[in-house]
Each structure stands twice: as C-alpha cells, then as structure tokens.
Amino acid sequence: MSFGPKIIVQDVATFFPMVWAILRGKYKMPWATLLWALVCMVYFVSPIDALPDVLPALGIADDGAFIVWILVRLHQDLENYRNSKTEKPTIVMEAEITNKNKTDR
C-alpha cells in the first residue's frame, strides 16, 4: 500500500477526532493505538526533539518524519474509525407474537 499526500492529509484530519473519541470512551480500539497516538502528540508539542527545531529544515523535518511514521503505523485504525463514522447503526427490534383468542382462556 502506498501512502500519498492525499492519504496522509486524510489521516491527519482523522487523527485528533479519533484520539478525542477514544479518550471520551466513544470509540474502542487497542491500547497500543492510543499509546502511539499520545506519543505522537507529546513528541509534536515537546520542546525536546531528536533534532532541535532551531536547525533550519532539519529540525522540522524530523517532527514531520516522526508524525508520518506514526500515521503509517496507525493507518488501519484510522481507516476503521472513519468507517465506523460512516456506517449506519443497525436497529434491532424484538417482538413477541401472541395469539389471544377468546377460546384460549
């Protein structure tokens, strides 16, 4: 499977709503996925990087590369989340059939 810019943009747009849904208990998925998502968010906002952001281009490139790597790891979970949002809920109704004739009493 190839990951082009369109898929990466779609995954980034899905990432934060998915994490928010997980944290609120509205969506269930493996804890490893949540852990990777949180690691990605912490790394992105953390001032401690593998390459400091003050280095021209390299400092920002390592953040971008890390985020893309995490998104590739989480792609299937992000796809499952998108699919769960587009599926229509199944409505199940239960009924009991009774025959109440006057002769049954």
Wavefront OBJ file of the C-alpha trace (Angstrom):
o trace
v 0.000 0.000 0.000
v 1.395 3.363 -0.976
v 0.881 6.432 1.146
v 0.486 9.576 -0.868
v -0.150 13.125 0.292
v -3.932 12.689 -0.014
v -3.959 9.723 2.387
v -1.635 11.485 4.842
v -3.832 14.610 4.863
v -6.913 12.438 5.372
v -5.226 10.567 8.244
v -4.101 13.813 9.913
v -7.666 15.144 9.671
v -8.968 11.942 11.306
v -6.236 11.628 13.945
v -7.361 14.207 16.525
v -11.104 13.413 16.407
v -10.231 9.720 16.804
v -7.999 10.355 19.833
v -10.691 12.578 21.368
v -13.333 9.875 20.798
v -11.059 7.273 22.422
v -10.381 9.453 25.464
v -14.118 10.146 25.912
v -14.929 6.427 25.633
v -16.965 6.888 22.438
v -14.697 4.660 20.364
v -12.895 1.488 21.388
v -9.604 0.355 19.952
v -6.408 -1.347 21.134
v -4.482 0.473 23.860
v -1.347 0.275 21.727
v -3.020 2.545 19.184
v -3.923 5.064 21.855
v -0.381 4.892 23.226
v 1.152 5.586 19.796
v -1.290 8.430 19.227
v -0.380 10.029 22.563
v 3.347 9.544 21.912
v 2.912 11.318 18.594
v 1.086 14.260 20.161
v 3.605 14.574 23.009
v 6.567 14.440 20.623
v 4.991 17.074 18.406
v 4.434 19.598 21.226
v 7.548 18.707 23.212
v 10.494 21.104 23.057
v 12.815 18.076 23.268
v 13.402 16.612 19.801
v 15.890 14.324 18.144
v 16.930 17.371 16.123
v 16.163 20.798 17.638
v 13.627 22.897 15.720
v 16.090 25.812 15.583
v 18.095 23.949 12.927
v 16.845 25.107 9.541
v 14.701 22.475 7.826
v 16.200 19.512 9.714
v 14.508 20.378 13.000
v 11.068 20.475 11.429
v 11.771 17.544 9.107
v 12.337 15.131 11.989
v 8.964 16.116 13.506
v 7.271 15.578 10.155
v 9.006 12.258 9.562
v 8.027 11.025 13.034
v 4.391 12.056 12.547
v 4.226 10.360 9.128
v 5.804 7.205 10.601
v 3.162 7.142 13.361
v 0.362 7.764 10.849
v 1.578 4.842 8.729
v 1.506 2.651 11.847
v -1.998 3.859 12.724
v -3.415 3.972 9.186
v -5.596 0.862 9.546
v -7.004 2.069 12.875
v -7.720 5.491 11.363
v -9.451 3.797 8.431
v -11.543 1.691 10.823
v -12.530 4.838 12.732
v -13.594 6.596 9.520
v -15.630 3.545 8.520
v -17.333 3.421 11.908
v -18.432 7.035 11.469
v -19.982 6.366 8.056
v -21.762 3.113 8.928
v -25.416 3.423 9.729
v -26.356 1.864 13.063
v -28.288 -1.377 12.926
v -31.638 -1.194 14.638
v -32.806 -4.409 16.197
v -36.368 -4.736 17.322
v -37.691 -7.599 19.357
v -41.287 -8.702 19.289
v -43.300 -11.475 20.817
v -46.125 -12.978 18.859
v -49.097 -13.889 20.956
v -52.410 -15.344 19.937
v -55.149 -14.108 22.212
v -58.316 -15.733 21.065
v -61.324 -15.952 23.325
v -61.129 -19.730 23.173
v -57.577 -19.769 24.640
v -58.706 -18.535 28.087
l 1 2 3 4 5 6 7 8 9 10 11 12 13 14 15 16 17 18 19 20 21 22 23 24 25 26 27 28 29 30 31 32 33 34 35 36 37 38 39 40 41 42 43 44 45 46 47 48 49 50 51 52 53 54 55 56 57 58 59 60 61 62 63 64 65 66 67 68 69 70 71 72 73 74 75 76 77 78 79 80 81 82 83 84 85 86 87 88 89 90 91 92 93 94 95 96 97 98 99 100 101 102 103 104 105
